[in-house]
Amino acid sequence: MPIRIGAGRSACAYRSLAVEALELRLTLSAYYDYSIIAQTGTGLQSIASSASINEQGQVAFVANSADGQSVYVASGTSAPAIVTFSSPSSTRTYGSEIQINDSGLVAAIDGISGQRLARIWDSADPGNSTTIGRSSAPRLDTTHFDGMSNFTGITNDGQVVLAGLESPLPPDPSFWEIHLSGSFVDRRDIVSFFTEVVEYGLPPAAFFRMRAADGDKVVVSNRQDGATTLELFDITGVDTSDTLASTSAGWAEVGIRPGISDDGSVVAFVGDQGAGRAVYLSFLNEAGARETHPIVAVNAGVPLGRDAMGAAIQFSDFDLDARLGVEIFHNTGGSAERFEPGETIIVSFIGTPGKASKDNPQSNAPFLFTDQRGLWTMKVDAAWQRASGAGPVSYNNSSAIPVVQIGDTISGQVISDLGVNDPLAKVAAAQVGPADHQLSFWARSGTDDLIFRAEQLDTDNDGLFNHWEVNGIDVDQDGTIDLPLNNLTADPFKKDLFLEIDWLPDDVVSGRTFAPQAGAINDLVSAFAAAPVSNPDGSTGITVHVDAGAGLSRNLGAAPGGLQGGDLITEAGTGNHIHALYLGAAGVTLSGTDSWGRPYVTRSVDDIKDNYFGTTTNRARELAFRYAIFGDQKLSFNTATNTWSLSDSSGQAELGEFGGGSDETFAGNDLIVTVGAFPTTNTLPVPPGGVLPPATVSSWFVQGQTLIHELGHTLGLLHGGIDSITSPPATFPSLHVPSAFKPSYRSVMNYAYQLAPDASGNLVTTYSGPDPVYNDWANIRMDFVRYFDVLNNTLNLTARGLSTPPPEEVEITATAFVVSLSPTSNADFDGDGVVDGADFLAWQLGSGMATGAAREQGDADADGDVDADDLGAWRDKYGQDAGGSMLSTRAAAAGRTLSAVDAVYSAGDLSMLFYGDREADFRPLGRARWRS
C-alpha cells in the first residue's frame, strides 16, 4: 500500500513517546496476543503499511508527523522512536518497503532533492547511518546509480539488497541491477534486468521486488511486458539461480512479493498454475532436490474448515501481490539448506475465505473466522512415514489460522483495512515452543492508522497458547475473558490437558447407571502425571484437568464460575434415555425397539456439544478442552451399505488423517465411552483351556481403560502404533491373528492389552514409552486447536482429500470380554418373564441357526443367528427377570448355577452343557459376568 500522508491532528513534533502516552494495550484473541505498537492521533498524522518485525519483537515502520516523514522503531516494551534523522524534513520521503534485522539494524531508501540513498540505520544509535548506495541525476561518479528503486531489505548478517539503474552511453539500453552490499563500495551484482527506460529517469512504479537472506541468497520477482518471473539467486562462490515460477513457463499468474526465510532455505509465494491461485513453498528436500508445493489453494486442497452441515470451506482468493512471510524451524544439528523430516515451516499470507465458519452456538456469530479478507498463518511439518521411519516424506499442513480479518475488533478498534510488508519473525527468547512466532501488520480503523504486533507462543507445546494459560481466553475479542485457564491452574511451562466429561443419567426402566467412576478418572490422571514427557520447567509428566462435576473433578483449582462437567444427557425435548451416540451430522435415526418396548433414541455428539458444552464460557472451552461423553452404545456407519447400525464397540474418538500419502495423524478433541452400564465385572476373562488364572481388577477397569484408549486417539495415536493393525489378546488364541498381533507394542492403544492381561498376567494401563514398535508418549499430538477439521464440530471423520469417510477402523468390542447389559440383549426366550432353564433349552434347540432366527428360538442379541453369544447372554442373565433384575426367590439357586458354570468355563470343558459336536460352538468364547 502507498504511504498515507494525511492532515495533521497535532502540531507537536513526534520524536519519542512515552509508553504511558501511547497506552500500549494488550488484547487477547482466540489465536494471537496483540499489542498496539503505534497509532495515529498521538503525534503521528499517518502511518504507512511498511511494518517489519524482527526476532526481538522490534517493529520498524514509516510514519508522518507534523514535521515530516521518518522511520520509527518500537516494541511491546518501548514506544515508537525515530531512528532516522532527528529533525525530520518535509521534503524527505522514505520508501514503504523497509526491513529491520534481528540486530536492530534498519535498511531504508530515502529521497530528497532529486536523489535517493540506501542506508542502514541502527535502532540502538538513532540518527546515525551507513550509506550503502546513492543515486543522482546526473550521476556524480562510479559509486552512484543513475536511479534507485524505493524498496530495500537487510539480512541478519548486515547486507542490504537494493536495485540501481545503470545507463550506458546510447544506443545501449539502460538496465536495472540488483545488488547485495555490506558497504558503499561493496556492491555485488545479482542480476540485470534490461529494459527501455529513459537515462537518468526515475524507475518504473513497480516491475520487480526482491528479498535477501543470510548465505548470499536473494529472491527476485520481475514483472514486465505482461510476464512475471520468480528466481532465487545464490551468489556464494559460483553464482547460481533457480527459476521458481514463470508465466513464460506455463504459470497463469506469479506474485511479485515473495517471502524468504532468514536462512534462505524456503521461499513462499502466491501463484496460479492454471487451476486457481495457491500459496506455494519452494525448498530443497532432504535429498537436496528442489520441490515446489502448493499448501493451500482456492476452492481446492486442504479445507479451511467445515460448515454446520459438514461441507468443506475453502479460500475464494489470495492476494497475488501481497508480501508473504516464511520461517523454518530446523532440527538441532540439521542442514541449514534443506527442509527435513521433523522440521516445521510457518508461512503467512493474505487471503479471503469462501464463507464464514460454523457459528458459535452461544453467540450466533462465526466461531473460527468470517468470510472477510485477512492475514493468515499455516504450519507445515515434514515427516517420514511413521510405519517405516523412511520415505517418502510427507508435508502435513495445519489449518490456516486467522491472525486478523476485516471487521475484527481489537482493543475497541474495528479493522477496515490491513496491509503487510515484512510480517513474520521467530521469537528470540530463553524458552520457546517449536513453532512460536510473531507478526506485524498495518491496519486502518475509522480514520486511524495502527501498527500491531501479534504473538503466538506455546512454550510447553501442549496446544494451549501462553496468553491463554497466563490470562485466559477471550473467544470473541470483546475484552472480557470467557475462560480463565489461569484460574484453572494452567501452566505455560508444564503440559496441561483439559477434559470435560458428561454422561447419561440413570436409566430407571432398566435400573442401569452410566456415570464415570472415580477410580477410572484417577487412573487417567495418574498415568499422565507419570508420563515420560519433559517440560520447560524441568519437570516431567502432563497435568490432566478433569471437569466432571462435584466429586469427580481433578486439578481445577477454584473453577471460577463453577464446575461445568457432569451434565446428564438425554433426548432433546423428551428427556428419554439415549440408546446410542454417534459422531456425525444430527438427524440419524434407528428403527425398532429395545427389550422394554422403547423406540431406539440416538443423538449426535455435535448436537450434544451445542447444547451442553461450554454454555457458560461463550463456548471458549472448544479451544482448550477435550470433551468425553459416557453413554450406552454407539452407532456405527457402514460405508459399503451406507447405513447406520447399533455397535457394541467400547468407544470412539476423533482422529485426524492427513491423507495424500501420509500415514501421520493429527489431534482431535471429542470422544465417547460406550461400555454400557456400570458396575462392570472385576474379573477379567479366562480363555478356554485356562491359559491364565482369572485376573482380578478394580470394577472401573473397563471404563478407565476405554477412557485412556479413546483419549489416546484424540492425541493422534493409532491401534498398532505405527499403524492400525492390532488384534485381541494373545491369551485368547482363537481370536488371535498372529500376523497382526504386536506383543512388543505395550500400549493401552493395542487391543492385545486394552481389556485383558498380557501372556504373563500383567496389565498394561498406559501408553508405550521407548518401545520396539512405537513410542506413544514421544509422539502424542496435543494441538487439536490448529485443526479446523475437528474444531467446533464432530462432523468430519474423513481423511483430508477424500470425498467420503474411509472405512471405520474396527474398535474392540466390550462384549468380546464382558457381557453387555444392553437392552438389545434379551435371554427370556419363552417370554415368561424369567431367564431360567427353559430358556436354555430354547437356545439349545435353535443353536446353529445362521440366519432368520427369532428371539424365541434363542437369538438373544437380535443378530439373526443362534450362537455362543446368545448362550453367554443367557448365562449372565440366568436368575433375572426380563428387565435384568435378580429375582430374590431365585437368587440363591442362580448363584449356585452360575458358580457351576464359572467352574466349567475356567476348566474350558463345556461338554456337560452340549451334545457332541455342539461343544465347538462354545469353546472359542471367554466371558465374564457384569457384576460388582
VEXKOLDO-446743 format. One record per residue (C-alpha): x, y, z. Coordinates in steps of 0.2 Angstrom, whole numbers, plus 5000, padded with zeros to 4 digits. Example, Ala and Ser with C-alpha at 12.3 -4.5 7.8 and 13.67 -1.06 7.14 Angstrom:
residues 2
506249785039506849955036
***
This chain:
residues 932
500050005000500650184997501250295011499750385018500050565022498550655030498150815038498950835055498050805071499450885082500651025079501950945090503450865083503450675086505150615092504850485105503350455115503250385132502450215134501050295145500650425132500450285119499550175130500150015123498649895125498649705126497249615118496949435120496249355104495749175100497449135092498549285095499149405108499049585101500049745106499649905098501449975093500950135085499350235082498950405074498250545084499650545097500950645087500850545071499750605057499850445046500750285046501250185030500949995028502849975030502949875046504449755048504749645063506249555070506549415082506749535097504949605094505549765087504449845073505149965061503950075051503750235041502650375048502250565046502250695059501950875058503750905054503950775040504250585037505350475047505750295051505250235068505650085079504550025093504249865103503049805116504149875130504550045122503650175112504050225094505650325092506350405077507950305071508250415055508750605056508250685072507550835063506350775050506150875034504550905025505450865008506250705013505250545010505650355013505150205003503750105011504749935009505949945024506649805034507349785052508549635055508749535071510149655077509049805076509849875060508549955048508849965029507850105021507850215005507650405007507450534994507750714994508250854981508250734966509250594974508950434983510050354996510050175003510650175021510750065037510050145052510450075070509050075082510250075096511050235090509650345082510150475069511750385063511850295047512950205035512650245016512650085005512050164988511650334981510850394965510850564957510550654941511750674933512750534940514250604950515450454950515550274948514950234965513250314960511750244951510850344938509250294948508750194963507150104967506250154983506249974991507549885000507949745013509349695025509949525030510449465048512249475043512049655038511949655020510749775010509849724994509449864983509049904964510050034955509850094937511350094926511350194910512750164897513050284883511750274869511250174859511550044873509950024883509850064901509649924914509249884932510549794943510049714959511549724972511949644989513049764998513849775015514649945012514550095000515950014989515549834991514149814978513949634971512949624955511549494957510549514941510249644927508549674920508749764903507349874899507050034888507050174901507550354900509350384905509350464922507550444923506550384939506250194940504550124934503250114948503349934950504149804940505149704951505349664970506749574980507149504997508849445003509349315016510949255025512049155015512049275000510349224994509149344985507449304979506849424965505249444955505249534939503649594930503749674913502849674897501449564904502649424910503249384928504749284933505249224951507049174953508149134968509949184967511449114976513049214974514149114986515649054975514949024958513349114956511849004953510049044950508448944950506848994941505448954954503949014943503649104927502249154916503349114902503448934908501648884910501048984925499549094923500049214937501549234948501549364963502949494964503149504983503849334989504449295006506149205010506649135027508049215036509249075031508749075013508148895013506248925010505349044998503449074999502449154985500749164978500449094960499249004948499748854938498048864929496848794942496748944953497849044965498848954978500148984991501748894987503348844996504948814987506348724996507748594995507048425001508048305012508948244997509448414991508248424977507148574974505248554977503848674975502248634984500548714985500048715003498348795002497348844986495748924980494248804980495448654982496548564993496548565012494948635018494948795029493648715040491848645039490148725040488748675050488248535038490048465037490448545019492148595016492548785017493948845005494849005001494049104987495549214984497349254989498149424987499349394972500549534976500449554995502049515004502149335011503249295027504049125030505149055043505848875045506248795062507748675059508148515068509648535080511148495070510148485054510548555037510348745036509948725017508648595017506848555024507048395033505848275042505548335060505648515054504248655053503848795042502748945047502049045032500949205032499949265018498349375014496849285008494949285008493849135014492349075003491249085018491249105036491548965048490148875058489348995071489748995089488148925096488249035111488449205102487749155085489249235076490549145066491649055078493349025070493349155055492249265045492149275026493249435025494949465019496349435032498049395037498349205040499749085045499948905042501048775050501948645038502848495046503948375036503848195042504448025037503147895035502847835053502647655048504347635040505347785048505847825030505247905014504347965005504248125015502548195018502248385021500748395033499848565035498848635049497348735045497548915040497449015056496749195056497849325063496649475059495249495047494249645040492949685053493849615068493849725084495549735093495549845108494049935103494749965085493649895071494849845057494349915040495949885030497549795033499249785024500949695027502749725022503949615031502649525043503449375051504849335063505349195075505449235094507149265102506849205120507549095133506148965131505048955116504048815108504448735091503348845081503249005091503249165080502649345079501949455066501749645062500449725051499749895047497849925050496550055047495150085059494050235055495250375051496650305062498150205056498850075068500349955068500049795078501149655084500349485085501249355095500849165096501949065109501648895116503248865126502748695133502048635116500348575124499248665111498748795124499548965119500449055133499249205133497849085136498749005151499349165159497749275156496349165149495449155133494349305126493549205112492549345104493849485107492649595117493849625131493049505143493949345147492749205144493849055150495149095164496348955161497549035173496249015187496148835182497948805187498648805169500448825167501348895152502948795157502148625160501048525149499148535153497748435146495948495150494548365149492648395152491548235155489648225154488648065154486947985153485847995168485247835177484047735166482647705178481747575167483247455166484047505183485747545175486947685178488247765166489147885177491047885176491947815192493147905202494447765200494447775181494747965182496147945195496947815184496947935169497648075179499047965187499547895170499848065163500648135178501947995177502248015158504048015152503748195145504948335148504348515152505248685150505148705169506248545172504848435177504148285169502348225166500748305160499448385171497648325167496248445172494648355173492948445175491648305179490648405191490648385210491648245217492448185201493448345195495348345197496648485196495448635193495848745207494448865212493548835195492949015193491149015188490848845195491148665188490348645170490548455168489448315175487948365164486648225162486248205143484548145137483548155122483148335117481348385122480848225130482148185142482148005136483647885138484847895123485247715117486647765105487847915102488747945086490048065078489148145063487848265057486248265068484748185061485247995061483847885067483747695071482147595068481547465081481347455100482347395114481947255126480747365136479747415121480547585119480947655102482847675100483447855103485047925095485948085097487448165088488948225099488948385088487148415094487548375112489048495112488048635105486848615120487948565135489748605132490448775136488748865138489448975152491049015144490449085127491048915120492848965124493148785130493048725112494848795110495548715126494548565132494348395125492548335128492048155133490348085135489947915144488547835135487647665132488147615115488747695099488147695081489247635068489247685050489547555036490247645021489847495010488047495013487847675018486947635034487047655052486847515065487047485084488847435089489447355104491147455102491847515118492047695112492547815098493647965096494148095083495748055075496348165060497148095045498148205033497948095018498948125002500047985005500448025023500147905037500348035050498948095061498348255069497448285085495548285089494548345104492948235105492748055112491347945118491547795130490147665127490547515138488647515143488147515161489147515177489647425188490647305177491547145181493047155192493746985185494546985168494046845156494946675157495246595140494746425136496046305142496446405157498046495150497946615164497146615181495746755182496446925184495547025197495447215193494547365200492747375195493047535185494547455175493547435159492947615160494647685164495547585150494247635137494447815143496347825141496247725125494947845117495847995123497447925115496547935098496248125101498148135104498548065087498847885092498347735082497947555087499547475082500747625085501547635068499847585060498047525065498447345064498147255080497247115087496347045103497446975117498646835114497846755129496346715118497146605104495546585094495346765092497146805089497846855072499646805073500146915058499347065066499747045084501147165091501647095108503047215109501947365107501547385126500247515125498447535131498147585112498447405107496947295108498047155115498147245131496647365132495447255141496547105145498147055153499747005144500346825142501146835159499546905168500147085169499047235165499547375153498747535158499647675149500447725133502047655127503747735131505347685122504647535113505247425098503647465089503247645093503447775107501747845110502247975123503648045112502348065098500748125106499948275097499148395109498748545097497048505091496748695091497748705075496548595065494848665060494448495053493948445070493748605079491948675083491248515075491148325076490648305058492248265049492948085051493548105033495448095029495948255020495748245001494348115002492548144997491848015009492347945026493647805025493147635031492947645050494347575060493647425069493647465088493747325101492047275107491747275125490647115123492247025117492747025135491247075146489347035143488447195140486847235149486247325133484347325131484647245115485047085124483546985129483846805135482046775141481746665125480046595131479346765137478846705154479746855162481146745170482846695162482946515168483246335162481846335150482646475140484246375140483346235131482646355119484346415115484946235113483646185101484046335090485946335091486746335075485446435065486446555054485046675048483246725052483246665070481946745081482146785100481046635105482246525095483746585106484346745097484646855112485646995103484447005089485846975076484846845067485846695072485946575087487746555093488846565108488546755110486746715114487246575126488346705135486846825137485846685144487246635156487446815163485646845165485146675172484046705188483546885182481846945176481747015159482247185165483847125171483547125190483946975200482346885207482546875226481746705227482946635214484546725219485246585229484946455215485546575202487146595212487446415213487146385195488246525189489646465201489546295192489546375175491046485180491946325185491646245169492146405160493846405169494146225165493746255147492646105146490846135141490345965136489145945150488146085143488246025125487845875114489345815105489945925091489046075098490446095110491546185097490246325095490546375113492346345116493146495107492146615119492846685135491646795145491446865162489846925170489347105173489347105191490147215205
***
